């Protein structure tokens, strides 16, 4: 590895403290993620103040573990990359401050990375030359639902975005409403195959202005109205009681406290989200003449989305470990910036609302 570019990535934009070492922008030497799921699960979502505190506790051992797993020490590195935004400002500050301190002490270049660009590079890192440009990138997670045109050389143009809830956020809110706990996306994905995806008809969002924009707040409200028309209090309480007894119920345990009608609702809700995502992705790909499609972010783990995302051009997903927040994608996105000499100064600040294009 003497001639390799070795970049340590640090990611702390939300509720995952992550560090990874990537060689030459494509070979993952280590990837460590400290989850805060148990901390936030009881509240039904991420509590920013608690997230910041957990990052403070985890950042040093996580970085040390990443270096040890890679068999490296800090002086062996070529640079350190860190997420500058978007995300929770308190969480971002922990990663940025620690990265700046390490770079100052060890005289290493500091590289600032956009979290959304990191998700795109999670795919590019694995697919390599398989991705042809222009590419259409759909970044879809709990905090983001964006469509980008990606040109060779990593130039981006925003084509569409959510005007309210992100897709992953809609999954979590619906799950919380129905007593499935947090995070809700994986639970809905596991239970949706047991329901009829066309049993409950939801009206697709009609967008004024940019037709490639998304909106999921109306769908979330439609689910609320559906539940209000039925007395679900007993089954919701049964699911909450199950979670109190077992924070990680099996599919069989969930099915025991979820009637067929609710399973149909979950399947229909998930199918509607998938339809909305793919309909706009296909329209965007046609508009820009995309030669490949990238789908990344936490919702890219959804089995229904992976199953239905097929078109005449190649579609690329990241591996499951690189779909959710991780630091390998941050290190990979930093690689071309390193070669361009695009280094950040020690005045780097957290940018909670950072945009990519």
Secondary structure as UniProt FT lines:
FT   TURN            2..3
FT   STRAND          6..11
FT   STRAND          16..23
FT   TURN            24..26
FT   STRAND          27..35
FT   HELIX           37..41
FT   TURN            42..44
FT   HELIX           48..70
FT   HELIX           74..76
FT   STRAND          79..85
FT   HELIX           89..106
FT   STRAND          109..114
FT   HELIX           115..127
FT   HELIX           128..130
FT   STRAND          135..140
FT   STRAND          145..151
FT   TURN            152..154
FT   STRAND          155..162
FT   HELIX           167..177
FT   TURN            178..179
FT   HELIX           185..192
FT   TURN            193..194
FT   TURN            197..198
FT   TURN            211..212
FT   HELIX           217..228
FT   HELIX           233..245
FT   TURN            247..248
FT   HELIX           251..256
FT   HELIX           260..288
FT   STRAND          292..296
FT   HELIX           298..301
FT   HELIX           303..308
FT   STRAND          314..317
FT   HELIX           320..323
FT   HELIX           328..339
FT   TURN            340..341
FT   TURN            346..347
FT   TURN            352..353
//
